[in-house]
Amino acid sequence: MWRACFESGVGVTDPHPLAEQEQYFLLDIVPSNTVRVAMSGTQLIGFIAASAESVTQLHVRTGFQRRGVGTALLSWAKRQSRGSLWLYTFARNRVARAFYEHHGFVAVAHGFEPVWRLEDVKYHWSAHPRNAT
């Protein structure tokens, strides 16, 4: 599911073997994040990996998007945060960018992700925006 969501959103084929991707998730993502999953019956339809400061991964299975799954996962991350979160997404992933912007995230930096060789965008969300009235 993770690979299919990534490939669909970014428009590239992931060349990494599944075993390598599994090791990355278990050794790099899990130790520094809390992972929450969304299920429909016995089918995994989404997951988020987040800490109190950031969202590292958020994926919703293709076909289950725009049904509130991502919103519920992101809302959980906001509630368990310290009042702000940051995350990165690829610049070309217009759906993800629109989703995060709809949920109050603001683009704060544009960069380049060297492994994927793609432009990325750093987003920030705060429960107390500076310009709130």
C-alpha positions in Angstrom: 0.0 0.0 0.0 2.8 2.4 0.9 4.6 1.9 -2.4 1.4 2.2 -4.4 0.4 5.4 -2.7 3.9 6.9 -3.1 4.1 6.0 -6.8 0.6 7.3 -7.5 1.1 10.6 -5.7 4.6 11.3 -6.9 4.4 9.7 -10.4 7.6 7.7 -10.1 8.3 4.0 -9.8 10.0 3.0 -6.6 13.1 1.0 -7.5 13.8 -0.2 -3.9 13.2 -3.9 -3.2 10.3 -4.5 -0.8 12.7 -6.0 1.8 14.8 -2.8 1.7 11.7 -0.7 2.1 10.6 -2.9 5.0 13.9 -2.5 6.8 13.8 1.3 6.3 10.4 1.4 7.9 11.3 -0.9 10.8 14.8 0.6 11.5 14.3 4.3 10.5 10.7 5.2 10.8 9.3 3.1 13.7 11.9 3.9 16.4 11.4 7.7 16.2 7.7 7.8 15.5 4.3 6.5 16.7 2.5 4.7 14.0 -1.3 4.6 13.7 -3.2 2.6 11.1 -6.6 2.9 9.6 -8.4 -0.3 8.7 -11.6 -1.2 6.8 -12.4 -4.7 8.0 -9.2 -6.6 7.6 -7.7 -4.3 4.9 -5.1 -1.6 5.8 -6.4 1.6 4.2 -4.0 4.1 5.7 -1.3 4.9 8.1 0.6 7.7 9.7 4.0 7.8 11.4 4.4 10.9 13.5 6.2 12.3 16.5 5.3 15.2 18.7 7.2 17.5 16.2 6.7 16.0 12.8 4.8 13.8 10.4 7.2 11.4 8.7 4.8 9.4 6.7 1.1 9.7 5.8 -0.4 7.4 3.2 -4.0 6.5 2.3 -4.7 3.6 0.0 -5.7 4.5 -3.5 -9.5 4.3 -3.7 -9.9 5.3 -0.1 -8.8 8.9 -0.5 -11.2 11.8 0.0 -13.2 9.7 2.6 -11.8 11.3 5.7 -9.1 8.7 6.4 -6.2 11.1 6.0 -8.0 13.8 7.9 -8.6 11.5 10.8 -4.9 10.4 10.9 -3.7 13.9 10.6 -6.1 15.1 13.3 -4.6 12.5 15.6 -1.1 13.8 14.8 -2.1 17.3 15.6 -3.7 16.3 18.9 -0.6 14.4 20.1 1.7 17.2 18.9 3.1 20.0 21.1 1.1 22.5 19.2 3.0 22.5 15.9 4.1 20.0 13.3 6.4 20.1 10.3 6.5 17.7 7.3 8.0 17.3 3.9 6.2 16.3 0.7 7.3 16.3 -2.9 6.5 19.5 -4.9 5.0 17.5 -7.7 2.5 15.7 -5.4 -0.3 18.3 -5.9 -2.9 16.2 -4.1 -0.8 15.9 -0.9 0.1 19.6 -1.1 -3.6 20.6 -1.4 -4.5 18.3 1.4 -2.0 19.7 3.8 -2.8 23.3 2.9 -6.5 22.6 3.4 -5.6 21.4 6.9 -3.7 24.5 7.9 -0.1 23.6 6.9 1.9 26.4 5.3 4.8 26.0 2.9 7.9 27.4 4.6 10.8 26.1 2.4 11.4 24.6 -1.0 14.3 22.2 -1.4 15.7 19.2 -3.2 15.5 15.6 -1.9 18.8 14.0 -3.1 17.8 10.3 -2.9 14.8 10.8 -5.2 16.3 13.7 -7.0 13.0 15.6 -6.7 12.0 19.0 -5.4 10.4 18.9 -2.0 8.4 21.3 0.1 8.7 21.7 3.9 5.3 22.5 5.5 4.6 23.8 9.0 1.4 23.8 11.0 0.8 25.6 14.3 -2.2 25.4 16.6 -1.6 29.1 17.2 -0.8 30.8 13.9 1.1 34.0 14.4 -1.3 36.1 12.3 -4.5 34.8 13.9 -6.9 37.5 14.9 
